[in-house]
Amino acid sequence: MFRRLALALSILGAFALPAQAVIDTSAEHALLMDAATGQVLWQKDGMSPMPPASMSKLMTIDLLFSRIADGRVKLEDTFPVSERAWRTQGSKMFVELGSRITIENLIRGIIIQSGNDACVTVAEGVGGTVEGFVELMNKRAKELGLKQSTFVNPDGLPDPPGQLMSALDLAKLSRHIITTYPQLYHYFSEREFVWHNIHQPNRDLVLGSLPGADGLKTGHTDAAGYGITISAKRGDQRLILVLNGLRFPQYNNDYFPNIKRAEEAGRVMDLAFREFRSYPVFATNQIIGNAPVAGGAQPGVAVTAARPLNVTMQVDSKAGMKTQLKYDLGLAAPIHVGQKVGVVVVTAPEFPPLTVPVFAANSVAQVGIFGRMTNAVKHLWKK
């Protein structure tokens, strides 16, 4: 039941298009998500497929993390380095041909160094071949509901062409990683990785400069521009931000664009934490209504949202927040605990309506023949 509610919050919140708030950015694509519910709080062309560059490595990491979580792969296990991996260009971990590298080091090589060679090594180790791994990536995208994502390689390089993700999909994938693998998420916050005496800093320069920031991934190609997917937590509130299509034509190397990308992401995230707050709507197992039930031993059933419901919205919207219960039509006994019996709609000014399912807090048995006769007599008597 809890999973159904969480899924409904994620789906219904994610596809409601919020007002533009006071946030703006020079990025061509942008999206801000509340990590607790999956609500999209603000977006700028965030639903359109775009070249994600190295941010698509998050899917490579997700597939590897899933196999660590279910025991198929251990951190101390090793994958061999093929010639294909060794020859892969772009950002590199600097793997050695014919060597074997531990899974833990490959994780760091992908997250911190953005190593394309490390991605190919993982792809071949998990999928048998790069092509087999790409099939797993696209299958996983469908499982996670990433509807604007198409994968053609494990690293985000522009050759072959066709690698696409939306800012929404990157945020959803990030949320999935954060919530599903809490024991592994710490790798995203590591600032440096040394491999073969080569010191490489994490390209995510938001780490250490933005309060609460703890990952995830940057990306850059000529087609994609400069992009970054970050998450930050302050108190009980966690936000996820995706920016892509940042352009810095005045610079001819990566040093200043990396700084400018981090500055823009930090500026937007700081503003988001000031503008948006999480507000409680219902407490755990709070009874919020009584739905009428036909043919039952009781005339109605208590209704609950089953778990705490908090809604994130702009501070200025809170004063006008309203909730409305809408019961399913034709509810008839028997009713079982946990059965969906309606929805609650949360509205507020400058806030997209959020629809959340509500459930029966208790069972209602179907009345027997004598009970139906008694009810009929009572009905006639009232007339």
FINUSE-993023 format. One record per residue (C-alpha): residue number from 1; y, x, z negated; residue in one letter. Coordinates in Angstrom, 1 decimal, m for minus. Example, Ala and Ser with C-alpha at 12.3 -4.5 7.8 and 13.67 -1.06 7.14 Angstrom:
<recs>
n:1&north:m4.5&east:12.3&up:m7.8&res:a
n:2&north:m1.1&east:13.7&up:m7.1&res:s
</recs>
This chain:
<recs>
n:1&north:0.0&east:0.0&up:0.0&res:m
n:2&north:2.4&east:2.8&up:m0.9&res:f
n:3&north:1.7&east:4.5&up:2.4&res:r
n:4&north:2.5&east:1.3&up:4.3&res:r
n:5&north:5.9&east:1.1&up:2.6&res:l
n:6&north:6.7&east:4.7&up:3.2&res:a
n:7&north:5.7&east:4.3&up:6.9&res:l
n:8&north:7.9&east:1.2&up:7.2&res:a
n:9&north:10.8&east:3.0&up:5.6&res:l
n:10&north:10.4&east:5.9&up:8.0&res:s
n:11&north:10.0&east:3.9&up:11.2&res:i
n:12&north:12.5&east:1.2&up:10.5&res:l
n:13&north:15.1&east:3.6&up:9.1&res:g
n:14&north:14.6&east:6.2&up:11.8&res:a
n:15&north:15.3&east:4.0&up:14.7&res:f
n:16&north:18.2&east:2.1&up:13.3&res:a
n:17&north:21.3&east:3.7&up:14.8&res:l
n:18&north:23.9&east:4.4&up:12.0&res:p
n:19&north:27.6&east:4.4&up:12.4&res:a
n:20&north:29.1&east:7.8&up:13.2&res:q
n:21&north:30.6&east:8.3&up:9.7&res:a
n:22&north:33.1&east:11.1&up:9.4&res:v
n:23&north:30.8&east:13.8&up:10.6&res:i
n:24&north:31.2&east:15.4&up:13.9&res:d
n:25&north:30.0&east:18.6&up:15.6&res:t
n:26&north:30.3&east:20.6&up:18.8&res:s
n:27&north:26.5&east:20.5&up:19.1&res:a
n:28&north:25.3&east:18.5&up:22.1&res:e
n:29&north:22.5&east:17.0&up:20.0&res:h
n:30&north:22.5&east:16.4&up:16.3&res:a
n:31&north:20.8&east:14.3&up:13.7&res:l
n:32&north:20.9&east:13.9&up:9.9&res:l
n:33&north:17.9&east:12.5&up:8.0&res:m
n:34&north:17.3&east:11.5&up:4.4&res:d
n:35&north:14.0&east:13.3&up:3.6&res:a
n:36&north:12.9&east:10.8&up:1.0&res:a
n:37&north:12.8&east:7.7&up:3.3&res:t
n:38&north:13.1&east:9.0&up:6.8&res:g
n:39&north:16.4&east:7.1&up:7.3&res:q
n:40&north:18.6&east:8.5&up:10.1&res:v
n:41&north:22.0&east:8.7&up:8.4&res:l
n:42&north:24.0&east:10.0&up:11.4&res:w
n:43&north:23.2&east:11.1&up:14.9&res:q
n:44&north:24.8&east:12.4&up:18.1&res:k
n:45&north:22.5&east:12.0&up:21.1&res:d
n:46&north:19.7&east:12.6&up:18.7&res:g
n:47&north:17.1&east:10.5&up:20.4&res:m
n:48&north:17.1&east:12.2&up:23.8&res:s
n:49&north:14.5&east:14.8&up:24.8&res:p
n:50&north:16.0&east:18.3&up:25.0&res:m
n:51&north:14.7&east:21.9&up:25.3&res:p
n:52&north:14.0&east:22.8&up:21.6&res:p
n:53&north:13.5&east:26.6&up:22.2&res:a
n:54&north:11.9&east:28.3&up:19.1&res:s
n:55&north:12.4&east:25.2&up:16.9&res:m
n:56&north:9.2&east:23.9&up:18.6&res:s
n:57&north:7.4&east:26.6&up:16.7&res:k
n:58&north:7.4&east:24.1&up:13.9&res:l
n:59&north:4.5&east:22.3&up:15.6&res:m
n:60&north:2.6&east:25.6&up:15.8&res:t
n:61&north:3.1&east:26.1&up:12.1&res:i
n:62&north:2.1&east:22.5&up:11.4&res:d
n:63&north:m1.2&east:22.9&up:13.1&res:l
n:64&north:m1.8&east:26.1&up:11.3&res:l
n:65&north:m0.8&east:24.6&up:7.9&res:f
n:66&north:m3.1&east:21.6&up:8.4&res:s
n:67&north:m6.1&east:24.0&up:8.8&res:r
n:68&north:m5.1&east:25.9&up:5.7&res:i
n:69&north:m4.8&east:22.6&up:3.8&res:a
n:70&north:m8.3&east:21.4&up:4.8&res:d
n:71&north:m10.0&east:24.7&up:4.3&res:g
n:72&north:m10.8&east:25.6&up:7.9&res:r
n:73&north:m8.5&east:28.7&up:7.6&res:v
n:74&north:m7.6&east:30.8&up:4.6&res:k
n:75&north:m4.5&east:32.9&up:4.2&res:l
n:76&north:m6.6&east:36.1&up:4.0&res:e
n:77&north:m8.5&east:35.3&up:7.2&res:d
n:78&north:m7.6&east:37.3&up:10.3&res:t
n:79&north:m7.0&east:36.5&up:14.0&res:f
n:80&north:m7.4&east:39.0&up:16.8&res:p
n:81&north:m4.5&east:40.1&up:19.0&res:v
n:82&north:m5.3&east:39.7&up:22.7&res:s
n:83&north:m3.6&east:41.3&up:25.6&res:e
n:84&north:m1.9&east:38.0&up:26.4&res:r
n:85&north:m0.4&east:37.9&up:22.9&res:a
n:86&north:0.6&east:41.6&up:23.0&res:w
n:87&north:2.4&east:41.2&up:26.4&res:r
n:88&north:4.3&east:38.0&up:25.4&res:t
n:89&north:8.1&east:38.6&up:25.7&res:q
n:90&north:11.1&east:37.4&up:23.8&res:g
n:91&north:11.4&east:37.6&up:20.1&res:s
n:92&north:8.5&east:39.5&up:18.7&res:k
n:93&north:6.5&east:40.2&up:15.5&res:m
n:94&north:5.4&east:43.4&up:17.3&res:f
n:95&north:1.6&east:42.8&up:17.1&res:v
n:96&north:m0.7&east:45.6&up:18.1&res:e
n:97&north:m3.2&east:45.1&up:20.9&res:l
n:98&north:m6.8&east:44.9&up:19.6&res:g
n:99&north:m5.7&east:44.6&up:15.9&res:s
n:100&north:m6.5&east:41.7&up:13.6&res:r
n:101&north:m3.7&east:40.2&up:11.6&res:i
n:102&north:m4.0&east:38.0&up:8.5&res:t
n:103&north:m3.0&east:34.4&up:8.7&res:i
n:104&north:m0.3&east:34.9&up:6.0&res:e
n:105&north:1.4&east:37.7&up:8.0&res:n
n:106&north:1.2&east:35.6&up:11.1&res:l
n:107&north:3.0&east:32.8&up:9.3&res:i
n:108&north:5.8&east:35.1&up:8.3&res:r
n:109&north:5.9&east:36.6&up:11.8&res:g
n:110&north:6.5&east:33.1&up:13.3&res:i
n:111&north:8.8&east:31.7&up:10.6&res:i
n:112&north:10.9&east:34.8&up:9.8&res:i
n:113&north:10.7&east:36.9&up:12.9&res:q
n:114&north:10.2&east:34.0&up:15.3&res:s
n:115&north:7.5&east:36.1&up:17.0&res:g
n:116&north:6.3&east:34.6&up:20.3&res:n
n:117&north:3.5&east:37.1&up:20.2&res:d
n:118&north:2.4&east:35.8&up:16.8&res:a
n:119&north:2.5&east:32.3&up:18.2&res:c
n:120&north:0.1&east:33.2&up:21.0&res:v
n:121&north:m2.2&east:34.9&up:18.5&res:t
n:122&north:m2.3&east:31.8&up:16.4&res:v
n:123&north:m2.7&east:29.5&up:19.4&res:a
n:124&north:m5.8&east:31.5&up:20.6&res:e
n:125&north:m7.2&east:31.7&up:17.1&res:g
n:126&north:m6.9&east:28.0&up:16.4&res:v
n:127&north:m7.3&east:26.5&up:19.9&res:g
n:128&north:m9.5&east:29.0&up:21.5&res:g
n:129&north:m7.0&east:29.4&up:24.3&res:t
n:130&north:m3.3&east:28.9&up:24.6&res:v
n:131&north:m4.0&east:25.9&up:26.9&res:e
n:132&north:m6.4&east:24.4&up:24.4&res:g
n:133&north:m3.8&east:24.8&up:21.6&res:f
n:134&north:m1.2&east:23.1&up:23.7&res:v
n:135&north:m3.5&east:20.1&up:24.0&res:e
n:136&north:m3.8&east:20.1&up:20.2&res:l
n:137&north:0.1&east:20.2&up:20.0&res:m
n:138&north:0.5&east:17.1&up:22.2&res:n
n:139&north:m2.3&east:15.3&up:20.4&res:k
n:140&north:m0.6&east:16.0&up:17.1&res:r
n:141&north:2.7&east:14.8&up:18.4&res:a
n:142&north:1.1&east:11.4&up:19.1&res:k
n:143&north:m0.5&east:11.3&up:15.7&res:e
n:144&north:2.9&east:11.9&up:14.0&res:l
n:145&north:4.8&east:9.5&up:16.2&res:g
n:146&north:6.9&east:12.1&up:18.0&res:l
n:147&north:7.6&east:10.0&up:21.0&res:k
n:148&north:10.1&east:12.3&up:22.7&res:q
n:149&north:8.0&east:15.5&up:22.5&res:s
n:150&north:6.1&east:17.3&up:25.2&res:t
n:151&north:4.6&east:20.7&up:24.7&res:f
n:152&north:3.6&east:23.3&up:27.3&res:v
n:153&north:3.4&east:26.4&up:25.1&res:n
n:154&north:3.2&east:27.4&up:21.4&res:p
n:155&north:6.5&east:29.4&up:21.3&res:d
n:156&north:9.3&east:27.5&up:23.0&res:g
n:157&north:9.9&east:30.0&up:25.8&res:l
n:158&north:11.4&east:28.5&up:28.9&res:p
n:159&north:8.5&east:29.6&up:31.1&res:d
n:160&north:6.6&east:27.4&up:31.9&res:p
n:161&north:9.3&east:24.7&up:31.9&res:p
n:162&north:8.9&east:21.3&up:30.4&res:g
n:163&north:8.9&east:21.9&up:26.7&res:q
n:164&north:10.9&east:19.0&up:25.2&res:l
n:165&north:11.7&east:17.5&up:21.8&res:m
n:166&north:14.4&east:15.2&up:20.5&res:s
n:167&north:16.4&east:16.0&up:17.4&res:a
n:168&north:14.8&east:12.9&up:15.8&res:l
n:169&north:11.3&east:14.4&up:16.5&res:d
n:170&north:12.3&east:17.7&up:15.0&res:l
n:171&north:13.6&east:16.0&up:11.9&res:a
n:172&north:10.4&east:13.9&up:11.6&res:k
n:173&north:8.2&east:17.0&up:12.0&res:l
n:174&north:10.3&east:18.9&up:9.4&res:s
n:175&north:10.0&east:16.0&up:7.0&res:r
n:176&north:6.2&east:15.9&up:7.5&res:h
n:177&north:5.9&east:19.7&up:6.9&res:i
n:178&north:8.0&east:19.5&up:3.7&res:i
n:179&north:6.1&east:16.6&up:2.2&res:t
n:180&north:2.6&east:17.4&up:3.4&res:t
n:181&north:2.4&east:21.1&up:2.6&res:y
n:182&north:4.5&east:21.7&up:m0.5&res:p
n:183&north:2.3&east:24.7&up:m1.5&res:q
n:184&north:3.1&east:26.4&up:1.8&res:l
n:185&north:6.7&east:25.4&up:2.5&res:y
n:186&north:8.0&east:28.4&up:0.5&res:h
n:187&north:7.5&east:30.7&up:3.5&res:y
n:188&north:10.5&east:29.0&up:5.2&res:f
n:189&north:12.8&east:30.3&up:2.5&res:s
n:190&north:11.8&east:34.0&up:2.7&res:e
n:191&north:14.8&east:36.1&up:3.8&res:r
n:192&north:13.0&east:39.1&up:5.3&res:e
n:193&north:9.7&east:40.4&up:6.6&res:f
n:194&north:8.7&east:44.0&up:7.1&res:v
n:195&north:6.0&east:44.7&up:9.7&res:w
n:196&north:5.0&east:48.2&up:10.8&res:h
n:197&north:8.1&east:49.5&up:9.0&res:n
n:198&north:10.3&east:47.2&up:11.1&res:i
n:199&north:12.7&east:45.2&up:8.9&res:h
n:200&north:13.6&east:41.9&up:10.4&res:q
n:201&north:15.8&east:39.3&up:8.6&res:p
n:202&north:15.2&east:35.6&up:8.9&res:n
n:203&north:17.3&east:34.3&up:11.8&res:r
n:204&north:18.2&east:31.3&up:9.6&res:d
n:205&north:21.4&east:32.6&up:8.1&res:l
n:206&north:22.0&east:29.4&up:6.3&res:v
n:207&north:19.6&east:30.7&up:3.7&res:l
n:208&north:21.5&east:32.2&up:0.9&res:g
n:209&north:24.9&east:30.9&up:2.1&res:s
n:210&north:24.4&east:27.1&up:1.7&res:l
n:211&north:23.6&east:25.8&up:m1.8&res:p
n:212&north:20.1&east:24.2&up:m1.8&res:g
n:213&north:19.1&east:25.4&up:1.7&res:a
n:214&north:15.4&east:26.4&up:1.9&res:d
n:215&north:14.4&east:26.5&up:5.6&res:g
n:216&north:13.3&east:25.6&up:8.4&res:l
n:217&north:13.8&east:27.2&up:12.0&res:k
n:218&north:16.3&east:28.4&up:14.5&res:t
n:219&north:16.1&east:28.5&up:18.3&res:g
n:220&north:17.9&east:29.8&up:21.4&res:h
n:221&north:17.5&east:29.8&up:25.1&res:t
n:222&north:20.1&east:29.6&up:27.9&res:d
n:223&north:19.0&east:26.0&up:28.6&res:a
n:224&north:18.8&east:24.8&up:25.0&res:a
n:225&north:21.9&east:26.7&up:23.7&res:g
n:226&north:21.8&east:27.6&up:20.0&res:y
n:227&north:19.9&east:25.3&up:17.7&res:g
n:228&north:18.9&east:25.1&up:14.1&res:i
n:229&north:16.8&east:22.7&up:12.0&res:t
n:230&north:17.5&east:23.1&up:8.3&res:i
n:231&north:16.7&east:21.3&up:5.0&res:s
n:232&north:18.6&east:21.5&up:1.7&res:a
n:233&north:18.0&east:19.9&up:m1.6&res:k
n:234&north:20.6&east:19.2&up:m4.3&res:r
n:235&north:19.4&east:17.5&up:m7.4&res:g
n:236&north:17.0&east:14.8&up:m6.3&res:d
n:237&north:18.5&east:14.5&up:m2.9&res:q
n:238&north:17.0&east:16.3&up:0.2&res:r
n:239&north:18.6&east:16.1&up:3.6&res:l
n:240&north:17.3&east:17.4&up:7.0&res:i
n:241&north:19.8&east:18.4&up:9.7&res:l
n:242&north:19.1&east:19.2&up:13.4&res:v
n:243&north:21.7&east:20.8&up:15.6&res:l
n:244&north:21.0&east:21.9&up:19.2&res:n
n:245&north:23.1&east:22.7&up:22.3&res:g
n:246&north:25.7&east:24.8&up:20.4&res:l
n:247&north:27.5&east:27.0&up:23.0&res:r
n:248&north:29.3&east:30.2&up:22.3&res:f
n:249&north:30.3&east:31.6&up:25.8&res:p
n:250&north:32.8&east:34.0&up:24.2&res:q
n:251&north:30.0&east:36.2&up:22.8&res:y
n:252&north:27.6&east:38.2&up:24.8&res:n
n:253&north:25.0&east:39.0&up:22.1&res:n
n:254&north:23.2&east:37.0&up:19.4&res:d
n:255&north:25.0&east:38.5&up:16.4&res:y
n:256&north:28.2&east:36.3&up:16.3&res:f
n:257&north:26.5&east:33.2&up:17.7&res:p
n:258&north:24.0&east:33.4&up:14.8&res:n
n:259&north:26.8&east:33.5&up:12.3&res:i
n:260&north:28.7&east:30.6&up:14.1&res:k
n:261&north:25.5&east:28.5&up:14.2&res:r
n:262&north:24.9&east:29.0&up:10.5&res:a
n:263&north:28.6&east:28.2&up:9.7&res:e
n:264&north:28.4&east:25.0&up:11.7&res:e
n:265&north:25.1&east:23.9&up:10.1&res:a
n:266&north:26.5&east:24.7&up:6.6&res:g
n:267&north:29.7&east:22.8&up:7.3&res:r
n:268&north:27.9&east:19.7&up:8.5&res:v
n:269&north:25.4&east:19.8&up:5.6&res:m
n:270&north:28.1&east:20.3&up:3.0&res:d
n:271&north:29.9&east:17.3&up:4.4&res:l
n:272&north:26.7&east:15.2&up:4.4&res:a
n:273&north:26.0&east:15.8&up:0.8&res:f
n:274&north:29.6&east:14.7&up:m0.1&res:r
n:275&north:29.5&east:11.6&up:2.1&res:e
n:276&north:26.0&east:10.2&up:1.5&res:f
n:277&north:24.4&east:9.2&up:m1.8&res:r
n:278&north:21.0&east:7.8&up:m2.7&res:s
n:279&north:21.4&east:4.4&up:m4.5&res:y
n:280&north:18.6&east:2.6&up:m6.4&res:p
n:281&north:17.7&east:m0.9&up:m5.1&res:v
n:282&north:14.4&east:m1.7&up:m7.0&res:f
n:283&north:12.5&east:0.0&up:m9.8&res:a
n:284&north:8.8&east:0.7&up:m9.8&res:t
n:285&north:6.8&east:m2.5&up:m9.7&res:n
n:286&north:9.9&east:m4.6&up:m10.3&res:q
n:287&north:9.4&east:m8.3&up:m9.7&res:i
n:288&north:12.0&east:m9.2&up:m7.1&res:i
n:289&north:11.1&east:m12.8&up:m6.3&res:g
n:290&north:8.5&east:m15.5&up:m6.1&res:n
n:291&north:7.1&east:m16.5&up:m2.7&res:a
n:292&north:5.8&east:m20.1&up:m2.2&res:p
n:293&north:2.1&east:m20.4&up:m1.5&res:v
n:294&north:0.3&east:m23.4&up:0.0&res:a
n:295&north:m3.1&east:m24.5&up:m1.3&res:g
n:296&north:m3.1&east:m22.1&up:m4.2&res:g
n:297&north:m4.0&east:m22.4&up:m7.9&res:a
n:298&north:m0.4&east:m21.5&up:m8.5&res:q
n:299&north:2.5&east:m22.7&up:m6.4&res:p
n:300&north:3.8&east:m19.2&up:m5.8&res:g
n:301&north:3.2&east:m15.5&up:m6.0&res:v
n:302&north:5.3&east:m12.8&up:m7.6&res:a
n:303&north:6.7&east:m10.3&up:m5.1&res:v
n:304&north:7.3&east:m6.6&up:m5.6&res:t
n:305&north:8.4&east:m3.6&up:m3.4&res:a
n:306&north:5.5&east:m1.8&up:m5.1&res:a
n:307&north:7.4&east:1.5&up:m5.5&res:r
n:308&north:10.9&east:2.5&up:m6.3&res:p
n:309&north:13.3&east:1.8&up:m3.4&res:l
n:310&north:16.3&east:4.0&up:m3.0&res:n
n:311&north:18.7&east:3.7&up:0.0&res:v
n:312&north:20.9&east:6.5&up:1.2&res:t
n:313&north:24.3&east:5.4&up:2.6&res:m
n:314&north:27.9&east:6.5&up:2.8&res:q
n:315&north:29.7&east:6.3&up:m0.5&res:v
n:316&north:32.3&east:3.9&up:0.9&res:d
n:317&north:29.4&east:1.5&up:1.9&res:s
n:318&north:27.9&east:1.1&up:m1.6&res:k
n:319&north:30.3&east:m1.6&up:m2.8&res:a
n:320&north:29.2&east:m4.0&up:m0.1&res:g
n:321&north:25.5&east:m3.4&up:m0.4&res:m
n:322&north:23.4&east:m6.7&up:m0.3&res:k
n:323&north:19.7&east:m7.5&up:m0.4&res:t
n:324&north:18.0&east:m10.5&up:1.0&res:q
n:325&north:14.4&east:m11.5&up:0.6&res:l
n:326&north:12.6&east:m13.2&up:3.5&res:k
n:327&north:9.1&east:m14.5&up:2.9&res:y
n:328&north:6.5&east:m14.7&up:5.6&res:d
n:329&north:6.1&east:m18.2&up:7.0&res:l
n:330&north:3.0&east:m20.2&up:6.3&res:g
n:331&north:1.8&east:m18.2&up:3.3&res:l
n:332&north:m1.5&east:m19.8&up:2.1&res:a
n:333&north:m4.1&east:m19.1&up:m0.6&res:a
n:334&north:m6.0&east:m17.0&up:m1.1&res:p
n:335&north:m3.4&east:m14.2&up:m1.7&res:i
n:336&north:m4.6&east:m10.8&up:m2.7&res:h
n:337&north:m2.7&east:m8.1&up:m4.8&res:v
n:338&north:m1.0&east:m5.8&up:m2.4&res:g
n:339&north:m0.9&east:m8.2&up:0.5&res:q
n:340&north:2.3&east:m8.2&up:2.5&res:k
n:341&north:4.2&east:m11.4&up:1.9&res:v
n:342&north:7.6&east:m10.8&up:3.4&res:g
n:343&north:10.4&east:m8.3&up:3.7&res:v
n:344&north:13.6&east:m7.4&up:2.0&res:v
n:345&north:16.7&east:m6.6&up:4.1&res:v
n:346&north:19.3&east:m4.2&up:2.8&res:v
n:347&north:22.7&east:m4.4&up:4.4&res:t
n:348&north:26.1&east:m2.8&up:3.8&res:a
n:349&north:29.3&east:m2.1&up:5.8&res:p
n:350&north:28.9&east:0.8&up:8.3&res:e
n:351&north:25.2&east:0.9&up:7.5&res:f
n:352&north:22.3&east:m0.2&up:9.8&res:p
n:353&north:20.2&east:m3.0&up:8.3&res:p
n:354&north:17.1&east:m1.6&up:6.6&res:l
n:355&north:14.0&east:m3.8&up:6.5&res:t
n:356&north:11.3&east:m3.0&up:4.0&res:v
n:357&north:8.0&east:m4.9&up:3.5&res:p
n:358&north:7.3&east:m6.5&up:0.1&res:v
n:359&north:3.9&east:m7.3&up:m1.4&res:f
n:360&north:2.1&east:m9.7&up:m3.7&res:a
n:361&north:2.1&east:m8.5&up:m7.3&res:a
n:362&north:m0.8&east:m10.6&up:m8.3&res:n
n:363&north:m3.6&east:m12.7&up:m6.7&res:s
n:364&north:m3.5&east:m16.4&up:m6.1&res:v
n:365&north:m6.8&east:m18.1&up:m5.7&res:a
n:366&north:m7.4&east:m21.0&up:m3.3&res:q
n:367&north:m7.5&east:m24.3&up:m5.2&res:v
n:368&north:m10.8&east:m26.2&up:m5.1&res:g
n:369&north:m11.4&east:m29.8&up:m3.8&res:i
n:370&north:m10.5&east:m31.4&up:m7.2&res:f
n:371&north:m7.4&east:m29.3&up:m7.4&res:g
n:372&north:m6.4&east:m30.4&up:m3.9&res:r
n:373&north:m7.0&east:m34.1&up:m5.0&res:m
n:374&north:m4.9&east:m33.6&up:m8.1&res:t
n:375&north:m2.1&east:m31.9&up:m6.1&res:n
n:376&north:m2.2&east:m34.8&up:m3.6&res:a
n:377&north:m1.9&east:m37.4&up:m6.5&res:v
n:378&north:1.0&east:m35.4&up:m8.0&res:k
n:379&north:2.7&east:m35.4&up:m4.6&res:h
n:380&north:2.3&east:m39.2&up:m4.2&res:l
n:381&north:3.5&east:m39.8&up:m7.8&res:w
n:382&north:6.6&east:m37.8&up:m7.1&res:k
n:383&north:7.3&east:m40.1&up:m4.2&res:k
</recs>
